[in-house]
Amino acid sequence: MNLAHFEALFIFGLLVSIVFSLINKTSPKEQLKYGSMVFLSFLAVAFVVGWLMFPFPA
Amino acid sequence: MTETIEQHQEADPGPASTAVCLEPMGLAKSLAICASGWLVPGLSHLLLGRWGRGLMFTAAVIAMFLFGVAMHGRLYDFTPDQPLHIFAFFANAGVGLPYIFAQRMGYGVGQLSSPTYDYGNTYLWVAGLLNYLVVLDAFDIAKGRKP
């Protein structure tokens, strides 16, 4: 299976955020809110770090 | 005992939470439930009656493990002569039976030439580490510390 970097990140963030939200929160509403925040944080941090590394040679 | 449960519910009831804490179980029973959760991800929550959470944990951890194997990640053995591999082994072994079966069936050899080798390794490690967290969560539920 050959996934692109973003695809691997997307699936990773999704699965980890599901587990984190179910462990840390009890009500479904809180779980959805917390899980969404963790998932979006994964994506946002990846984009920010990616752009920070952009000036450096590969 | 009842006071402890009531205090916990008062301290952190959650806005829409209807779940209640269980009566605290004995240490042996709690550890047996944790062992089952280590062997089969999510099983401890199923045994505690947390069906929704248990099934979600099973799906998430097993999916992460299968993605890791499919991306040519490596399943580490216990090799005392290479101390740094012990950490990788600890993380891999957290998945329990799927780790043992995959190794016995010849999966998880690790293909260094694959572009997704590192992603695969990360998926396999994190799947095991997540399952350790799930087991600790089940222990707290069994001890009546959380709903």
N, CA and C atoms of all chains as a GROMACS GRO file, in nm:
protein
  615
    1MET      N    1   0.085  -0.119   0.000
    1MET     CA    2   0.000   0.000   0.000
    1MET      C    3   0.089   0.124   0.000
    2ASN      N    4   0.074   0.207  -0.101
    2ASN     CA    5   0.154   0.329  -0.110
    2ASN      C    6   0.065   0.451  -0.092
    3LEU      N    7   0.067   0.506   0.027
    3LEU     CA    8  -0.011   0.626   0.055
    3LEU      C    9   0.079   0.748   0.043
    4ALA      N   10   0.021   0.859  -0.001
    4ALA     CA   11   0.095   0.985   0.000
    4ALA      C   12   0.109   1.032   0.144
    5HIS      N   13   0.199   1.125   0.166
    5HIS     CA   14   0.225   1.172   0.301
    5HIS      C   15   0.097   1.227   0.365
    6PHE      N   16   0.022   1.307   0.288
    6PHE     CA   17  -0.098   1.368   0.344
    6PHE      C   18  -0.204   1.262   0.374
    7GLU      N   19  -0.216   1.163   0.287
    7GLU     CA   20  -0.314   1.056   0.311
    7GLU      C   21  -0.281   0.979   0.439
    8ALA      N   22  -0.151   0.948   0.455
    8ALA     CA   23  -0.109   0.877   0.577
    8ALA      C   24  -0.136   0.961   0.701
    9LEU      N   25  -0.109   1.090   0.690
    9LEU     CA   26  -0.134   1.182   0.803
    9LEU      C   27  -0.283   1.189   0.834
   10PHE      N   28  -0.365   1.198   0.730
   10PHE     CA   29  -0.510   1.210   0.747
   10PHE      C   30  -0.565   1.088   0.822
   11ILE      N   31  -0.528   0.970   0.777
   11ILE     CA   32  -0.579   0.847   0.840
   11ILE      C   33  -0.526   0.835   0.983
   12PHE      N   34  -0.397   0.866   1.000
   12PHE     CA   35  -0.336   0.860   1.133
   12PHE      C   36  -0.408   0.953   1.230
   13GLY      N   37  -0.426   1.079   1.188
   13GLY     CA   38  -0.493   1.177   1.273
   13GLY      C   39  -0.635   1.136   1.307
   14LEU      N   40  -0.704   1.082   1.209
   14LEU     CA   41  -0.843   1.040   1.230
   14LEU      C   42  -0.852   0.929   1.336
   15LEU      N   43  -0.769   0.825   1.321
   15LEU     CA   44  -0.775   0.712   1.413
   15LEU      C   45  -0.731   0.752   1.554
   16VAL      N   46  -0.624   0.831   1.563
   16VAL     CA   47  -0.576   0.873   1.695
   16VAL      C   48  -0.678   0.965   1.763
   17SER      N   49  -0.738   1.055   1.687
   17SER     CA   50  -0.834   1.147   1.748
   17SER      C   51  -0.959   1.074   1.796
   18ILE      N   52  -0.997   0.967   1.726
   18ILE     CA   53  -1.112   0.887   1.772
   18ILE      C   54  -1.082   0.826   1.909
   19VAL      N   55  -0.964   0.765   1.921
   19VAL     CA   56  -0.928   0.700   2.049
   19VAL      C   57  -0.914   0.805   2.160
   20PHE      N   58  -0.846   0.916   2.131
   20PHE     CA   59  -0.828   1.020   2.233
   20PHE      C   60  -0.962   1.074   2.281
   21SER      N   61  -1.053   1.098   2.187
   21SER     CA   62  -1.181   1.158   2.227
   21SER      C   63  -1.262   1.061   2.312
   22LEU      N   64  -1.257   0.932   2.279
   22LEU     CA   65  -1.334   0.834   2.356
   22LEU      C   66  -1.274   0.812   2.495
   23ILE      N   67  -1.142   0.829   2.506
   23ILE     CA   68  -1.078   0.812   2.636
   23ILE      C   69  -1.101   0.934   2.726
   24ASN      N   70  -1.092   1.051   2.667
   24ASN     CA   71  -1.091   1.173   2.749
   24ASN      C   72  -1.229   1.231   2.779
   25LYS      N   73  -1.327   1.202   2.697
   25LYS     CA   74  -1.460   1.262   2.717
   25LYS      C   75  -1.565   1.153   2.729
   26THR      N   76  -1.674   1.185   2.798
   26THR     CA   77  -1.776   1.084   2.824
   26THR      C   78  -1.902   1.101   2.738
   27SER      N   79  -1.948   1.223   2.719
   27SER     CA   80  -2.072   1.239   2.643
   27SER      C   81  -2.040   1.248   2.493
   28PRO      N   82  -2.130   1.198   2.409
   28PRO     CA   83  -2.106   1.199   2.264
   28PRO      C   84  -2.079   1.338   2.208
   29LYS      N   85  -2.149   1.438   2.262
   29LYS     CA   86  -2.130   1.574   2.212
   29LYS      C   87  -1.987   1.624   2.240
   30GLU      N   88  -1.942   1.597   2.363
   30GLU     CA   89  -1.805   1.636   2.401
   30GLU      C   90  -1.702   1.560   2.319
   31GLN      N   91  -1.730   1.431   2.298
   31GLN     CA   92  -1.636   1.348   2.222
   31GLN      C   93  -1.621   1.399   2.080
   32LEU      N   94  -1.733   1.437   2.020
   32LEU     CA   95  -1.728   1.488   1.882
   32LEU      C   96  -1.649   1.618   1.875
   33LYS      N   97  -1.675   1.705   1.972
   33LYS     CA   98  -1.608   1.835   1.974
   33LYS      C   99  -1.457   1.818   1.998
   34TYR      N  100  -1.423   1.737   2.096
   34TYR     CA  101  -1.282   1.717   2.130
   34TYR      C  102  -1.209   1.642   2.017
   35GLY      N  103  -1.274   1.538   1.964
   35GLY     CA  104  -1.213   1.462   1.854
   35GLY      C  105  -1.188   1.548   1.732
   36SER      N  106  -1.284   1.633   1.699
   36SER     CA  107  -1.268   1.723   1.584
   36SER      C  108  -1.151   1.818   1.607
   37MET      N  109  -1.142   1.869   1.731
   37MET     CA  110  -1.034   1.963   1.760
   37MET      C  111  -0.896   1.894   1.749
   38VAL      N  112  -0.885   1.773   1.801
   38VAL     CA  113  -0.758   1.700   1.794
   38VAL      C  114  -0.722   1.671   1.648
   39PHE      N  115  -0.823   1.626   1.572
   39PHE     CA  116  -0.799   1.592   1.431
   39PHE      C  117  -0.754   1.715   1.352
   40LEU      N  118  -0.826   1.825   1.370
   40LEU     CA  119  -0.790   1.948   1.296
   40LEU      C  120  -0.654   2.000   1.342
   41SER      N  121  -0.622   1.980   1.470
   41SER     CA  122  -0.490   2.022   1.520
   41SER      C  123  -0.379   1.943   1.452
   42PHE      N  124  -0.401   1.813   1.434
   42PHE     CA  125  -0.302   1.730   1.363
   42PHE      C  126  -0.275   1.788   1.225
   43LEU      N  127  -0.384   1.817   1.152
   43LEU     CA  128  -0.369   1.868   1.016
   43LEU      C  129  -0.302   2.006   1.017
   44ALA      N  130  -0.348   2.093   1.107
   44ALA     CA  131  -0.296   2.230   1.110
   44ALA      C  132  -0.146   2.230   1.143
   45VAL      N  133  -0.107   2.152   1.243
   45VAL     CA  134   0.035   2.148   1.281
   45VAL      C  135   0.120   2.094   1.166
   46ALA      N  136   0.068   1.994   1.095
   46ALA     CA  137   0.143   1.938   0.983
   46ALA      C  138   0.165   2.043   0.875
   47PHE      N  139   0.059   2.122   0.845
   47PHE     CA  140   0.073   2.228   0.744
   47PHE      C  141   0.173   2.335   0.789
   48VAL      N  142   0.162   2.376   0.914
   48VAL     CA  143   0.252   2.481   0.966
   48VAL      C  144   0.397   2.434   0.962
   49VAL      N  145   0.422   2.313   1.012
   49VAL     CA  146   0.559   2.261   1.013
   49VAL      C  147   0.609   2.242   0.870
   50GLY      N  148   0.519   2.197   0.782
   50GLY     CA  149   0.557   2.181   0.641
   50GLY      C  150   0.602   2.312   0.578
   51TRP      N  151   0.527   2.419   0.604
   51TRP     CA  152   0.564   2.549   0.548
   51TRP      C  153   0.690   2.604   0.612
   52LEU      N  154   0.710   2.577   0.742
   52LEU     CA  155   0.832   2.622   0.809
   52LEU      C  156   0.956   2.555   0.749
   53MET      N  157   0.939   2.433   0.703
   53MET     CA  158   1.053   2.361   0.646
   53MET      C  159   1.074   2.392   0.498
   54PHE      N  160   0.979   2.466   0.438
   54PHE     CA  161   0.983   2.491   0.294
   54PHE      C  162   1.114   2.556   0.246
   55PRO      N  163   1.170   2.657   0.320
   55PRO     CA  164   1.293   2.721   0.271
   55PRO      C  165   1.415   2.629   0.272
   56PHE      N  166   1.410   2.524   0.351
   56PHE     CA  167   1.528   2.438   0.362
   56PHE      C  168   1.538   2.344   0.241
   57PRO      N  169   1.660   2.316   0.197
   57PRO     CA  170   1.675   2.224   0.082
   57PRO      C  171   1.630   2.082   0.119
   58ALA      N  172   1.580   2.009   0.021
   58ALA     CA  173   1.530   1.874   0.045
   58ALA      C  174   1.647   1.780   0.073
   59MET      N  175  -1.777   0.365   4.994
   59MET     CA  176  -1.771   0.329   4.853
   59MET      C  177  -1.873   0.410   4.772
   60THR      N  178  -1.998   0.413   4.825
   60THR     CA  179  -2.102   0.488   4.756
   60THR      C  180  -2.070   0.637   4.754
   61GLU      N  181  -2.012   0.682   4.868
   61GLU     CA  182  -1.975   0.823   4.875
   61GLU      C  183  -1.876   0.860   4.766
   62THR      N  184  -1.778   0.770   4.744
   62THR     CA  185  -1.676   0.796   4.643
   62THR      C  186  -1.739   0.811   4.505
   63ILE      N  187  -1.831   0.723   4.475
   63ILE     CA  188  -1.896   0.729   4.343
   63ILE      C  189  -1.975   0.857   4.329
   64GLU      N  190  -2.048   0.891   4.433
   64GLU     CA  191  -2.129   1.013   4.426
   64GLU      C  192  -2.041   1.137   4.413
   65GLN      N  193  -1.929   1.135   4.490
   65GLN     CA  194  -1.839   1.250   4.482
   65GLN      C  195  -1.784   1.265   4.341
   66HIS      N  196  -1.750   1.152   4.280
   66HIS     CA  197  -1.693   1.157   4.145
   66HIS      C  198  -1.796   1.213   4.046
   67GLN      N  199  -1.919   1.167   4.060
   67GLN     CA  200  -2.022   1.214   3.968
   67GLN      C  201  -2.050   1.362   3.987
   68GLU      N  202  -2.042   1.408   4.112
   68GLU     CA  203  -2.064   1.550   4.136
   68GLU      C  204  -1.949   1.632   4.080
   69ALA      N  205  -1.828   1.577   4.092
   69ALA     CA  206  -1.711   1.652   4.048
   69ALA      C  207  -1.706   1.669   3.898
   70ASP      N  208  -1.741   1.566   3.822
   70ASP     CA  209  -1.728   1.574   3.678
   70ASP      C  210  -1.844   1.500   3.610
   71PRO      N  211  -1.962   1.557   3.617
   71PRO     CA  212  -2.075   1.486   3.560
   71PRO      C  213  -2.082   1.497   3.408
   72GLY      N  214  -2.024   1.604   3.348
   72GLY     CA  215  -2.035   1.622   3.204
   72GLY      C  216  -2.171   1.679   3.174
   73PRO      N  217  -2.182   1.764   3.073
   73PRO     CA  218  -2.308   1.832   3.047
   73PRO      C  219  -2.423   1.740   3.006
   74ALA      N  220  -2.393   1.640   2.925
   74ALA     CA  221  -2.503   1.554   2.880
   74ALA      C  222  -2.475   1.409   2.914
   75SER      N  223  -2.387   1.388   3.014
   75SER     CA  224  -2.346   1.252   3.045
   75SER      C  225  -2.452   1.178   3.124
   76THR      N  226  -2.487   1.057   3.080
   76THR     CA  227  -2.582   0.975   3.153
   76THR      C  228  -2.514   0.850   3.206
   77ALA      N  229  -2.386   0.829   3.168
   77ALA     CA  230  -2.314   0.710   3.212
   77ALA      C  231  -2.284   0.720   3.360
   78VAL      N  232  -2.286   0.604   3.426
   78VAL     CA  233  -2.256   0.602   3.569
   78VAL      C  234  -2.133   0.515   3.593
   79CYS      N  235  -2.064   0.546   3.705
   79CYS     CA  236  -1.947   0.467   3.742
   79CYS      C  237  -1.992   0.330   3.791
   80LEU      N  238  -1.911   0.229   3.764
   80LEU     CA  239  -1.938   0.094   3.813
   80LEU      C  240  -1.895   0.083   3.959
   81GLU      N  241  -1.948  -0.017   4.026
   81GLU     CA  242  -1.896  -0.051   4.158
   81GLU      C  243  -1.752  -0.096   4.140
   82PRO      N  244  -1.660  -0.046   4.223
   82PRO     CA  245  -1.518  -0.085   4.206
   82PRO      C  246  -1.499  -0.237   4.217
   83MET      N  247  -1.425  -0.291   4.120
   83MET     CA  248  -1.399  -0.436   4.119
   83MET      C  249  -1.271  -0.466   4.196
   84GLY      N  250  -1.252  -0.592   4.229
   84GLY     CA  251  -1.128  -0.634   4.295
   84GLY      C  252  -1.011  -0.622   4.200
   85LEU      N  253  -0.890  -0.621   4.259
   85LEU     CA  254  -0.770  -0.603   4.177
   85LEU      C  255  -0.752  -0.717   4.077
   86ALA      N  256  -0.775  -0.841   4.122
   86ALA     CA  257  -0.754  -0.956   4.034
   86ALA      C  258  -0.849  -0.950   3.914
   87LYS      N  259  -0.974  -0.917   3.940
   87LYS     CA  260  -1.073  -0.910   3.831
   87LYS      C  261  -1.039  -0.795   3.736
   88SER      N  262  -0.999  -0.683   3.794
   88SER     CA  263  -0.962  -0.567   3.712
   88SER      C  264  -0.843  -0.601   3.621
   89LEU      N  265  -0.743  -0.669   3.679
   89LEU     CA  266  -0.625  -0.704   3.601
   89LEU      C  267  -0.660  -0.807   3.492
   90ALA      N  268  -0.751  -0.898   3.524
   90ALA     CA  269  -0.793  -0.996   3.423
   90ALA      C  270  -0.862  -0.926   3.306
   91ILE      N  271  -0.944  -0.828   3.338
   91ILE     CA  272  -1.011  -0.751   3.232
   91ILE      C  273  -0.909  -0.674   3.149
   92CYS      N  274  -0.809  -0.617   3.218
   92CYS     CA  275  -0.703  -0.544   3.145
   92CYS      C  276  -0.624  -0.638   3.054
   93ALA      N  277  -0.596  -0.758   3.103
   93ALA     CA  278  -0.522  -0.855   3.022
   93ALA      C  279  -0.600  -0.891   2.896
   94SER      N  280  -0.732  -0.907   2.911
   94SER     CA  281  -0.814  -0.939   2.794
   94SER      C  282  -0.812  -0.823   2.694
   95GLY      N  283  -0.811  -0.701   2.748
   95GLY     CA  284  -0.806  -0.584   2.661
   95GLY      C  285  -0.672  -0.568   2.592
   96TRP      N  286  -0.566  -0.615   2.657
   96TRP     CA  287  -0.435  -0.610   2.592
   96TRP      C  288  -0.430  -0.714   2.478
   97LEU      N  289  -0.485  -0.834   2.505
   97LEU     CA  290  -0.479  -0.939   2.403
   97LEU      C  291  -0.566  -0.906   2.283
   98VAL      N  292  -0.688  -0.858   2.309
   98VAL     CA  293  -0.779  -0.820   2.200
   98VAL      C  294  -0.820  -0.676   2.223
   99PRO      N  295  -0.770  -0.583   2.143
   99PRO     CA  296  -0.803  -0.442   2.166
   99PRO      C  297  -0.954  -0.416   2.176
  100GLY      N  298  -0.993  -0.347   2.281
  100GLY     CA  299  -1.134  -0.312   2.299
  100GLY      C  300  -1.215  -0.414   2.377
  101LEU      N  301  -1.161  -0.535   2.395
  101LEU     CA  302  -1.238  -0.641   2.462
  101LEU      C  303  -1.268  -0.605   2.607
  102SER      N  304  -1.176  -0.537   2.673
  102SER     CA  305  -1.198  -0.502   2.814
  102SER      C  306  -1.321  -0.412   2.828
  103HIS      N  307  -1.337  -0.318   2.735
  103HIS     CA  308  -1.455  -0.230   2.742
  103HIS      C  309  -1.583  -0.308   2.712
  104LEU      N  310  -1.574  -0.404   2.622
  104LEU     CA  311  -1.693  -0.486   2.593
  104LEU      C  312  -1.732  -0.566   2.717
  105LEU      N  313  -1.633  -0.620   2.787
  105LEU     CA  314  -1.661  -0.697   2.909
  105LEU      C  315  -1.719  -0.610   3.020
  106LEU      N  316  -1.683  -0.482   3.017
  106LEU     CA  317  -1.735  -0.388   3.118
  106LEU      C  318  -1.870  -0.329   3.078
  107GLY      N  319  -1.921  -0.371   2.962
  107GLY     CA  320  -2.052  -0.323   2.916
  107GLY      C  321  -2.047  -0.193   2.841
  108ARG      N  322  -1.926  -0.146   2.808
  108ARG     CA  323  -1.912  -0.022   2.729
  108ARG      C  324  -1.902  -0.061   2.582
  109TRP      N  325  -2.015  -0.100   2.524
  109TRP     CA  326  -2.016  -0.160   2.390
  109TRP      C  327  -1.972  -0.062   2.282
  110GLY      N  328  -2.027   0.056   2.286
  110GLY     CA  329  -1.994   0.154   2.182
  110GLY      C  330  -1.847   0.187   2.180
  111ARG      N  331  -1.796   0.222   2.297
  111ARG     CA  332  -1.654   0.257   2.307
  111ARG      C  333  -1.565   0.138   2.272
  112GLY      N  334  -1.604   0.020   2.322
  112GLY     CA  335  -1.524  -0.100   2.295
  112GLY      C  336  -1.511  -0.129   2.147
  113LEU      N  337  -1.623  -0.121   2.076
  113LEU     CA  338  -1.619  -0.150   1.932
  113LEU      C  339  -1.538  -0.045   1.857
  114MET      N  340  -1.551   0.080   1.899
  114MET     CA  341  -1.474   0.186   1.834
  114MET      C  342  -1.324   0.167   1.858
  115PHE      N  343  -1.288   0.129   1.981
  115PHE     CA  344  -1.147   0.105   2.011
  115PHE      C  345  -1.094  -0.012   1.928
  116THR      N  346  -1.174  -0.119   1.921
  116THR     CA  347  -1.131  -0.235   1.841
  116THR      C  348  -1.107  -0.192   1.697
  117ALA      N  349  -1.204  -0.121   1.641
  117ALA     CA  350  -1.193  -0.080   1.500
  117ALA      C  351  -1.072   0.010   1.478
  118ALA      N  352  -1.053   0.109   1.568
  118ALA     CA  353  -0.946   0.206   1.547
  118ALA      C  354  -0.808   0.142   1.561
  119VAL      N  355  -0.789   0.063   1.666
  119VAL     CA  356  -0.657   0.004   1.691
  119VAL      C  357  -0.623  -0.101   1.585
  120ILE      N  358  -0.720  -0.187   1.553
  120ILE     CA  359  -0.694  -0.291   1.453
  120ILE      C  360  -0.671  -0.227   1.315
  121ALA      N  361  -0.749  -0.124   1.283
  121ALA     CA  362  -0.730  -0.056   1.153
  121ALA      C  363  -0.590   0.004   1.145
  122MET      N  364  -0.547   0.068   1.254
  122MET     CA  365  -0.414   0.127   1.253
  122MET      C  366  -0.306   0.019   1.237
  123PHE      N  367  -0.326  -0.092   1.304
  123PHE     CA  368  -0.229  -0.203   1.293
  123PHE      C  369  -0.225  -0.257   1.150
  124LEU      N  370  -0.342  -0.278   1.091
  124LEU     CA  371  -0.347  -0.333   0.955
  124LEU      C  372  -0.287  -0.236   0.853
  125PHE      N  373  -0.314  -0.107   0.871
  125PHE     CA  374  -0.253  -0.008   0.782
  125PHE      C  375  -0.100  -0.015   0.795
  126GLY      N  376  -0.052  -0.029   0.918
  126GLY     CA  377   0.092  -0.037   0.941
  126GLY      C  378   0.155  -0.156   0.870
  127VAL      N  379   0.088  -0.271   0.880
  127VAL     CA  380   0.140  -0.392   0.814
  127VAL      C  381   0.133  -0.373   0.662
  128ALA      N  382   0.022  -0.316   0.614
  128ALA     CA  383   0.006  -0.297   0.470
  128ALA      C  384   0.107  -0.197   0.413
  129MET      N  385   0.155  -0.106   0.498
  129MET     CA  386   0.254  -0.008   0.452
  129MET      C  387   0.396  -0.058   0.474
  130HIS      N  388   0.411  -0.189   0.490
  130HIS     CA  389   0.542  -0.255   0.500
  130HIS      C  390   0.620  -0.214   0.623
  131GLY      N  391   0.548  -0.184   0.733
  131GLY     CA  392   0.618  -0.155   0.858
  131GLY      C  393   0.677  -0.282   0.917
  132ARG      N  394   0.763  -0.263   1.015
  132ARG     CA  395   0.833  -0.377   1.075
  132ARG      C  396   0.779  -0.406   1.214
  133LEU      N  397   0.757  -0.534   1.243
  133LEU     CA  398   0.720  -0.576   1.379
  133LEU      C  399   0.847  -0.624   1.448
  134TYR      N  400   0.885  -0.556   1.554
  134TYR     CA  401   1.012  -0.586   1.620
  134TYR      C  402   0.998  -0.702   1.717
  135ASP      N  403   1.103  -0.785   1.722
  135ASP     CA  404   1.113  -0.893   1.820
  135ASP      C  405   1.179  -0.841   1.946
  136PHE      N  406   1.174  -0.923   2.049
  136PHE     CA  407   1.249  -0.890   2.171
  136PHE      C  408   1.395  -0.931   2.149
  137THR      N  409   1.483  -0.832   2.134
  137THR     CA  410   1.624  -0.861   2.111
  137THR      C  411   1.707  -0.784   2.214
  138PRO      N  412   1.744  -0.851   2.326
  138PRO     CA  413   1.816  -0.782   2.434
  138PRO      C  414   1.952  -0.727   2.390
  139ASP      N  415   2.013  -0.786   2.286
  139ASP     CA  416   2.144  -0.738   2.244
  139ASP      C  417   2.134  -0.605   2.169
  140GLN      N  418   2.013  -0.564   2.132
  140GLN     CA  419   1.994  -0.432   2.069
  140GLN      C  420   1.895  -0.353   2.157
  141PRO      N  421   1.950  -0.282   2.257
  141PRO     CA  422   1.862  -0.219   2.359
  141PRO      C  423   1.757  -0.126   2.302
  142LEU      N  424   1.789  -0.051   2.197
  142LEU     CA  425   1.690   0.044   2.144
  142LEU      C  426   1.570  -0.026   2.080
  143HIS      N  427   1.590  -0.149   2.037
  143HIS     CA  428   1.478  -0.224   1.977
  143HIS      C  429   1.376  -0.267   2.081
  144ILE      N  430   1.419  -0.265   2.209
  144ILE     CA  431   1.326  -0.306   2.314
  144ILE      C  432   1.207  -0.209   2.321
  145PHE      N  433   1.234  -0.080   2.299
  145PHE     CA  434   1.125   0.019   2.300
  145PHE      C  435   1.027  -0.007   2.185
  146ALA      N  436   1.084  -0.037   2.068
  146ALA     CA  437   0.999  -0.067   1.952
  146ALA      C  438   0.918  -0.194   1.977
  147PHE      N  439   0.983  -0.293   2.039
  147PHE     CA  440   0.912  -0.418   2.072
  147PHE      C  441   0.798  -0.391   2.170
  148PHE      N  442   0.827  -0.309   2.272
  148PHE     CA  443   0.724  -0.275   2.372
  148PHE      C  444   0.603  -0.209   2.303
  149ALA      N  445   0.632  -0.116   2.213
  149ALA     CA  446   0.522  -0.047   2.143
  149ALA      C  447   0.446  -0.144   2.053
  150ASN      N  448   0.518  -0.226   1.978
  150ASN     CA  449   0.453  -0.322   1.888
  150ASN      C  450   0.367  -0.423   1.964
  151ALA      N  451   0.422  -0.471   2.077
  151ALA     CA  452   0.353  -0.577   2.152
  151ALA      C  453   0.224  -0.529   2.218
  152GLY      N  454   0.204  -0.400   2.224
  152GLY     CA  455   0.083  -0.345   2.287
  152GLY      C  456  -0.045  -0.388   2.220
  153VAL      N  457  -0.037  -0.429   2.094
  153VAL     CA  458  -0.158  -0.469   2.021
  153VAL      C  459  -0.207  -0.607   2.064
  154GLY      N  460  -0.116  -0.687   2.122
  154GLY     CA  461  -0.158  -0.818   2.174
  154GLY      C  462  -0.161  -0.927   2.068
  155LEU      N  463  -0.274  -0.997   2.061
  155LEU     CA  464  -0.283  -1.113   1.971
  155LEU      C  465  -0.258  -1.080   1.824
  156PRO      N  466  -0.309  -0.968   1.772
  156PRO     CA  467  -0.279  -0.938   1.630
  156PRO      C  468  -0.130  -0.932   1.602
  157TYR      N  469  -0.052  -0.880   1.698
  157TYR     CA  470   0.095  -0.876   1.682
  157TYR      C  471   0.151  -1.017   1.672
  158ILE      N  472   0.105  -1.105   1.763
  158ILE     CA  473   0.157  -1.242   1.765
  158ILE      C  474   0.118  -1.316   1.637
  159PHE      N  475  -0.009  -1.303   1.597
  159PHE     CA  476  -0.055  -1.371   1.475
  159PHE      C  477   0.020  -1.320   1.352
  160ALA      N  478   0.034  -1.187   1.342
  160ALA     CA  479   0.100  -1.130   1.225
  160ALA      C  480   0.245  -1.179   1.216
  161GLN      N  481   0.312  -1.186   1.329
  161GLN     CA  482   0.450  -1.235   1.327
  161GLN      C  483   0.457  -1.382   1.288
  162ARG      N  484   0.367  -1.461   1.345
  162ARG     CA  485   0.366  -1.605   1.314
  162ARG      C  486   0.337  -1.629   1.166
  163MET      N  487   0.255  -1.542   1.106
  163MET     CA  488   0.217  -1.560   0.966
  163MET      C  489   0.316  -1.494   0.870
  164GLY      N  490   0.421  -1.439   0.924
  164GLY     CA  491   0.527  -1.385   0.838
  164GLY      C  492   0.505  -1.242   0.792
  165TYR      N  493   0.408  -1.173   0.850
  165TYR     CA  494   0.389  -1.031   0.816
  165TYR      C  495   0.479  -0.945   0.905
  166GLY      N  496   0.491  -0.819   0.869
  166GLY     CA  497   0.567  -0.728   0.953
  166GLY      C  498   0.717  -0.750   0.945
  167VAL      N  499   0.763  -0.799   0.831
  167VAL     CA  500   0.908  -0.819   0.814
  167VAL      C  501   0.977  -0.683   0.800
  168GLY      N  502   0.908  -0.588   0.739
  168GLY     CA  503   0.965  -0.456   0.718
  168GLY      C  504   1.042  -0.451   0.588
  169GLN      N  505   0.996  -0.364   0.498
  169GLN     CA  506   1.061  -0.355   0.367
  169GLN      C  507   1.124  -0.216   0.358
  170LEU      N  508   1.255  -0.210   0.382
  170LEU     CA  509   1.325  -0.081   0.387
  170LEU      C  510   1.313  -0.001   0.257
  171SER      N  511   1.302  -0.070   0.145
  171SER     CA  512   1.297  -0.001   0.016
  171SER      C  513   1.161   0.063  -0.011
  172SER      N  514   1.061   0.027   0.070
  172SER     CA  515   0.927   0.082   0.048
  172SER      C  516   0.922   0.229   0.093
  173PRO      N  517   0.860   0.316   0.011
  173PRO     CA  518   0.850   0.457   0.052
  173PRO      C  519   0.766   0.477   0.178
  174THR      N  520   0.681   0.381   0.210
  174THR     CA  521   0.595   0.397   0.328
  174THR      C  522   0.645   0.318   0.448
  175TYR      N  523   0.770   0.273   0.443
  175TYR     CA  524   0.824   0.192   0.554
  175TYR      C  525   0.817   0.266   0.687
  176ASP      N  526   0.860   0.393   0.686
  176ASP     CA  527   0.859   0.470   0.812
  176ASP      C  528   0.717   0.497   0.861
  177TYR      N  529   0.627   0.526   0.766
  177TYR     CA  530   0.487   0.546   0.806
  177TYR      C  531   0.432   0.418   0.869
  178GLY      N  532   0.465   0.307   0.805
  178GLY     CA  533   0.418   0.178   0.856
  178GLY      C  534   0.467   0.151   0.997
  179ASN      N  535   0.596   0.178   1.020
  179ASN     CA  536   0.651   0.161   1.155
  179ASN      C  537   0.576   0.247   1.256
  180THR      N  538   0.554   0.372   1.219
  180THR     CA  539   0.485   0.464   1.310
  180THR      C  540   0.344   0.415   1.340
  181TYR      N  541   0.273   0.370   1.237
  181TYR     CA  542   0.138   0.318   1.258
  181TYR      C  543   0.140   0.199   1.355
  182LEU      N  544   0.237   0.109   1.336
  182LEU     CA  545   0.243  -0.011   1.420
  182LEU      C  546   0.277   0.024   1.565
  183TRP      N  547   0.369   0.117   1.584
  183TRP     CA  548   0.403   0.157   1.720
  183TRP      C  549   0.284   0.225   1.788
  184VAL      N  550   0.223   0.318   1.716
  184VAL     CA  551   0.115   0.396   1.777
  184VAL      C  552  -0.008   0.307   1.805
  185ALA      N  553  -0.032   0.209   1.719
  185ALA     CA  554  -0.144   0.116   1.745
  185ALA      C  555  -0.125   0.048   1.881
  186GLY      N  556  -0.003   0.001   1.907
  186GLY     CA  557   0.025  -0.065   2.035
  186GLY      C  558   0.017   0.031   2.152
  187LEU      N  559   0.073   0.150   2.135
  187LEU     CA  560   0.071   0.247   2.245
  187LEU      C  561  -0.072   0.294   2.275
  188LEU      N  562  -0.152   0.310   2.170
  188LEU     CA  563  -0.293   0.347   2.192
  188LEU      C  564  -0.365   0.238   2.271
  189ASN      N  565  -0.332   0.113   2.239
  189ASN     CA  566  -0.400   0.005   2.312
  189ASN      C  567  -0.362   0.003   2.459
  190TYR      N  568  -0.238   0.041   2.490
  190TYR     CA  569  -0.202   0.054   2.632
  190TYR      C  570  -0.291   0.159   2.700
  191LEU      N  571  -0.314   0.271   2.631
  191LEU     CA  572  -0.400   0.375   2.687
  191LEU      C  573  -0.543   0.323   2.706
  192VAL      N  574  -0.590   0.246   2.609
  192VAL     CA  575  -0.725   0.189   2.617
  192VAL      C  576  -0.735   0.095   2.737
  193VAL      N  577  -0.631   0.016   2.759
  193VAL     CA  578  -0.630  -0.077   2.873
  193VAL      C  579  -0.633   0.001   3.005
  194LEU      N  580  -0.554   0.108   3.013
  194LEU     CA  581  -0.555   0.190   3.136
  194LEU      C  582  -0.692   0.253   3.159
  195ASP      N  583  -0.758   0.293   3.049
  195ASP     CA  584  -0.893   0.348   3.060
  195ASP      C  585  -0.989   0.243   3.116
  196ALA      N  586  -0.974   0.120   3.066
  196ALA     CA  587  -1.060   0.010   3.116
  196ALA      C  588  -1.034  -0.015   3.264
  197PHE      N  589  -0.908  -0.004   3.305
  197PHE     CA  590  -0.875  -0.024   3.447
  197PHE      C  591  -0.946   0.080   3.533
  198ASP      N  592  -0.944   0.204   3.488
  198ASP     CA  593  -1.013   0.311   3.562
  198ASP      C  594  -1.163   0.284   3.572
  199ILE      N  595  -1.221   0.236   3.461
  199ILE     CA  596  -1.365   0.205   3.462
  199ILE      C  597  -1.393   0.090   3.560
  200ALA      N  598  -1.308  -0.012   3.555
  200ALA     CA  599  -1.328  -0.128   3.644
  200ALA      C  600  -1.315  -0.089   3.790
  201LYS      N  601  -1.230   0.008   3.816
  201LYS     CA  602  -1.211   0.054   3.955
  201LYS      C  603  -1.314   0.159   3.997
  202GLY      N  604  -1.406   0.192   3.908
  202GLY     CA  605  -1.512   0.286   3.941
  202GLY      C  606  -1.467   0.431   3.944
  203ARG      N  607  -1.354   0.459   3.880
  203ARG     CA  608  -1.301   0.597   3.884
  203ARG      C  609  -1.359   0.684   3.775
  204LYS      N  610  -1.411   0.623   3.670
  204LYS     CA  611  -1.472   0.702   3.562
  204LYS      C  612  -1.586   0.624   3.500
  205PRO      N  613  -1.683   0.693   3.441
  205PRO     CA  614  -1.799   0.623   3.385
  205PRO      C  615  -1.766   0.550   3.254
   0.00000   0.00000   0.00000
